[in-house]
């Protein structure tokens, strides 16, 4: 779990530094390791939107919403 928390913190740090491709990769790894982490899915979707991947972001937002229902 500490591993995962460190990865989440790294993703947030990378995003704050505007290293969006690296932040997205970190969020994707969090989601891979913890598929039920909807906050990580939401953050990945937000980064996708920021880099202009709007269609992928919408798919990710939709998947996150479905997981919460």
C-alpha positions in Angstrom: 0.0 0.0 0.0 2.9 2.4 0.8 4.1 1.7 -2.8 0.7 2.7 -4.2 0.5 5.9 -2.0 4.0 6.9 -3.2 2.9 6.4 -6.8 -0.2 8.5 -6.2 2.0 11.3 -4.7 4.4 11.0 -7.6 1.5 11.4 -10.1 0.3 14.5 -8.3 3.8 15.9 -8.2 4.3 15.3 -11.9 1.0 16.9 -12.7 1.8 19.9 -10.6 5.1 20.2 -12.6 3.1 20.0 -15.9 4.8 16.8 -16.9 1.4 15.5 -18.0 2.6 12.4 -20.0 4.5 11.1 -17.0 1.6 12.0 -14.7 -0.7 10.0 -16.9 1.6 7.1 -17.0 1.8 7.1 -13.1 -2.0 7.3 -12.8 -2.4 4.5 -15.3 0.0 2.4 -13.2 -2.1 3.2 -10.1 -5.2 2.1 -11.9 -3.5 -1.1 -13.1 -2.5 -2.0 -9.5 -5.8 -0.9 -7.9 -8.6 -1.1 -10.5 -11.2 -0.1 -7.9 -9.4 3.2 -7.2 -11.9 5.5 -8.8 -10.1 8.6 -7.7 -7.1 7.5 -9.7 -9.3 6.9 -12.7 -10.8 10.4 -12.3 -7.3 11.9 -12.1 -6.2 10.0 -15.2 -9.3 11.3 -17.0 -8.5 14.8 -16.0 -4.9 14.5 -17.3 -6.2 13.0 -20.6 -8.5 16.1 -21.0 -5.6 18.4 -20.2 -3.4 16.9 -22.9 -6.2 17.2 -25.4 -7.3 13.5 -25.5 -10.9 14.4 -25.0 -12.4 11.2 -26.4 -10.2 9.1 -24.2 -11.0 11.4 -21.2 -14.8 11.0 -21.8 -14.4 7.2 -21.9 -12.4 7.3 -18.7 -14.9 9.6 -17.0 -17.7 7.3 -18.1 -15.9 4.2 -16.7 -15.3 6.0 -13.4 -18.9 7.0 -13.1 -20.1 3.4 -13.9 -17.8 2.1 -11.2 -19.4 4.4 -8.6 -23.0 3.3 -9.4 
